Amino acid sequence: MSNYSKHTATLLASTILGLACVSAAQAQTSVTVGGHIDLDVHYTDLSDGAFASNSVTRDIYIPGAIPVVAGGGAGTKTTDFSAEASRFYIKAKHTDGDVKMGGKVELDFLLSAQGNQRVSNSVSPRLRHAYLDFNNFRFGQTWTAFQNTSSIPESASFLGLSDGMIFIRQPIIQYKSGPWQVSLENGNTTVTPNAGGRIEADSNVLPDGVIRYNASGSFGNVSVAVIGRELRIDTAGLDDKTTGWGLSVSGRLNVGEKSDIRFGITGGDGVGRYIGLNAVNAAAVDATGELEAIPVIGGHVALRVPVGETTRLSVGYSALQADNPAFLPGATTKMVHSGMAALLWTASNKVTFGFELMYGERETEAGDKGDMTRATFSTKLPF
């Protein structure tokens, strides 16, 4: 076991022991341990190029990573087995008079750089959530307030229809009051240089700011969120800043006893990092070093309907379009979109088996296109 893994195991053991001691000493404290075991089998067919052997794109649909070869290229086909989406968490809640406290730590095993597929298939744990709650405040790493997680479509894969969907976790300071949420979040500007590529300009001085309103009832829920951003670069001999903004409407609408529509639409300037797993960058920098926010619009919609007592069908579509500056090269991503259909069956309210077909496509400013077809079989056991 590596020193990193030993340290992680020791930290988790100490946390569990500490929480257990607190639980025994305080009747008002509760501790929950849970998670799920997940096996995914992916068959992937790429029209152009290939994914690297240990790339996360073998496990997750990342629309901006679909290979595109100008004029067309040789395709590849692969089948991958993975249990890296398995996860576990420790959650605690404590009430002391009018003071309410809690916290959560959650890990999975995706994005691991440890090991290989030759013998042991070893992978390292990865931090997903680590936050503490104090009355109406939340401090730590968790979902951005700009995202309504109930709008995420149910799928057999780790994440379906990510093209036009907001999906991001990061360190935040958040305040909740009734239907309102106000959040200050970690700022990071991803930049496309005028020659192409990507610069992760970690030069922000001001945090990203989010205000969100949630409406819920028997109809389901709808959220409206606005975000304001400082876009700044101070690296690689470049020094400039501008502003970005975004507006999102998303939610889940009940259309039957077990049916729902999950949706989201987002638009703005310089919010590329929040949508489509950063398929489009937040800003571009021209030959004079001036930073320009990139306008984007994206969205997704999915319908889930029952097929019998314990089986349901989920179908949907998602897309993201960028209005890139004219000075960017032809290989820059202009649009990504995908469609998927997933059939999921839950046996004895425990194990869920899923089968999914999806098709995704990426188009560049030059008009070249590459596509990916993926079939997924999954099994998931919650605990």
Secondary structure, DSSP 8 states (H G I E B T S, - for coil): --HHHHHHHHHHHHHHHHHHHHHHH-TTEEEEEEEEEEEEEEEEEESSS---TT-GGGTS--GGGS---TT----EEEEEEE-TT-EEEEEEEEEETTEEEEEEEEEE-TT--S--TTTT-----EEEEEEEEETTEEEEEEE-TT--GGGS---SSSS-S-TT-B--EEEEEEEEETTEEEEEE---EEEEETTSS-EEE---SS-EEEEEEEEEETTEEEEEEEEEEEEEEEETTEEEEEEEEEEEEEEEEE-SSS-EEEEEEEEEES-GGGBTTTSS-SEEE-TT--EEE-EEEEEEEEEEEESSSSEEEEEEEEEEEE---TTS-TTSEEEEEEEEEEEEEEETTTEEEEEEEEEEEEEETTS-EEEEEEEEEEEEEE-
